[in-house]
Amino acid sequence: MPFEPEKFRAAVKQGGGDARRFELQLRATVERRDGRYYLRPVGVTQQFVVRETPLARKLEAFIGKQVRARGTLISAGPPLTLELTDVAPP
């Protein structure tokens, strides 16, 4: 199931809350196109572009492989953009 931040925000608001920031954990395959890194979650057609940071450069070693990634959503997209806070082998 793809992550849809606006639908999530609406549901939280309907329940009386406020979703300002999303921290995601996912298992995804690492891709590199046009000089950017992408994470494609397992079993979903959605993809996330990864914001260029020193931590993002660790993804180079995992191109074509799966990783466990954690990050903060920094755009509502499309494409959805993540700033990584952690990345490791599955």
N, C-alpha and C positions, 0 to 999 in steps of 0.2 A: 504494500500500500504506500503510495507516494506521500511525502510530507507536504501539507498545504498550510503554510503559516497563517494565512488570512482566515481559513475555516477554523483553525485551532483558536485563534484570537477571538473570533465571534462566539465560539462555544464557551470559552472562559468568561467572556463579558456577559453572556446570557446567564451564567451561573453567579454573577456578581463580582467577578474578579477582573484582573487586568494582566495580560501577558505582554510584557515589554521586551523581553529578551528570551531567546531560545538557545539552549545548550543541547546539542545532539550527540549521541553516541551511535556509531554505525560500523558495520562490517562492510567493506566495499573494495572493489577492484580499482587499482590506480591506473589512470590513463594520462598521457601527455599529448596535447595537440596545440599547435599554434603557439608554442612557448608557455602554455599554461597547464597546470595539473588539474585533473578532474577526478572525483570519486564517484563511482557508480555502485550504489548499494546492491547487495546480493538480492536477487529476486524481484527487483523493481526497475522500471525503465527510466526512472528519474536519475539525474546526475547533479552533482554539486561542483562548482568551480571553487578552487582553493586560492584564497588570497595569498599573494607572494609574501612570505616571511622567512626568516632563517629556518624555522621549524618545517615549513613546507618543503624546503630543499631536501629534507630527509626522504621525501617520497620518491626521489630519483631511483633509489635502490630497490623500490618496490613496483616499478612500472610493470604492468601485466599481472601483478600478484594481488592477493587480498591483504588488507590491513584492518586493524581495529583502530578507528579514529574517533576523536572527540573534538568538538569545536563549537564555536559560537556563530550563529547565523548572523551575518552582517548585511544581508540584502534580502528583500522579499522576492527578488528575481522577476521574471526569469533572466538569466539563470540564477538559481539560489547560490549565494556565495558564503563559504565558511572560512573563518579564521581558526586554524588548528590550535588546539591547546595540548594535544597528545596524539601520537601515532606510534603503533607497534605492530609486530607480526600477529596474526590471529591466534 
